[in-house]
Amino acid sequence: MARMPWTTARRTTAAVAVTTPFLLTLFAATPAQAHGAPTDPVSRVFACSPDGGSSGTAACRAGIAANGSPFTAWDNLRVANVNGRDRQTIPDGKLCSGGLPAYRGLDLARSDWPSTRLSPGTTLTMKYASTIPHTGTFRMYLTKPGYDPSKPLKWSDLPEQPFAQVKDPSLTDGAYRIRMTLPKDRTGRQILYTIWQNSSTADTYYSCSDVVFPAAAGKADQGGTDAGTAVSPTPSKAAKKEPVKSPAPSAPAATPTPVPSVARSADAAAPDSTPVAADADSGSGPSAPMMAGGAAAVLVLTGGAALALRLRRR
C-alpha cells in the first residue's frame, strides 16, 4: 500500500517525459493565426520566393544573397505588438523587411525588382494571399512623386495618410481582394507599401510591391483593371490602330478617283516601255507571215521543178 503513490507518481513522470517532446514539436509546428502577402501587385517577398517564380532574377538573387537564405516563408513577414505605431517601430531603410533580420535582403535599393505595370487614377484590385482568415485593417501607401528607387525606402518617402484603407475584407479562394483607386499623379517606378494590422492577433504585416506607371499618364487606360494589366491595354490599342491606318492609303486607290492618276502614271511611262514591248512583239509577230510566204514559195518552186522533169521525160 505504501508503494502505490510512488508508483503512480513514477508513471505520471514517465508519461510527461514521453509526451513533452511531442507537445513541444506540435506547438512549434502550429502556424500563426494569420499569414499573408500581396501576390498582385506582386510583393518582393513573394516574387523572390520559391512560389513566386522570379527567384532567378538579378534583384532576387541579390536579395537572397544579402538575406543569407531563400524567402521560403514569404507569408510570415510580421511584427508583433506594433499596435499602429509603425513609424516608431520600423526603422527607416528597413520598411520592406519590417526590420526583421530574416528578411533584410528585401531592403536593397534597386530599380530592377520584379514589378507590376499600373495606370494612374484607375481602380486596382489587389490580391492579398492569406492562409487563415482574420479580422484586421489594410492600409495602402504609394511613394510620393519623385521617389528615387536607388535609395532605401524611408517613411518620409510615403505620405502621412494612406490613399486607401479597408477593414475586414472577405477571404475568397485563399486571398483578400481589395479594390482601391490609385492616385493620378504618379509616374515611373514607385512602391506600393501595404500594412495589414490584425485586430484578432497582435501581428502587423508589412510588404513592398514594386509598381511602374507610364510616363504619359494622360494616354494610360482609365478603365478599372487588375494589377499587371492596367497598362497592357494601351499598347494593344496602339497596335490595333496601326493595321487600320496602314490599309487607308490603299483604299482610295481602289476608288474611281485615284484610278485615273494611276492610269496617267502608266501612260507617262508608256513611251519608255512601249518600244521594248514593240521590239518584243516585232521579234515574234512578223515571223509568222514570213514563214507562211516562204512555205508558199517553196511549194511553187517544187511544183515547177516536178512539172519540168515530167516534160523532159516525154
Secondary structure by P-SEA (a helix, b strand, c coil): ccaaaaaaaaaaaaaaaaaaaaaaaaaaaccccccccccccccccccccccccccccaaaaaaaaaaccccccccccccccccccccccccccccccccccccccccccccccbbbbbbccbbbbbbbbbcbbbbbbbbbbbccccccccccccccccccccccccccccccccbbbbbbbccccccccccbbbbbbbccccbbbbbbbbbbbbccccccccccccccccaaaaaaaaaaaaaaaaaaaaaaaacccaaaaaaaaaaaacccaaaaaaaaaaaccaaaaaaaaaaaaaaaaaaaaaaaaaaaac
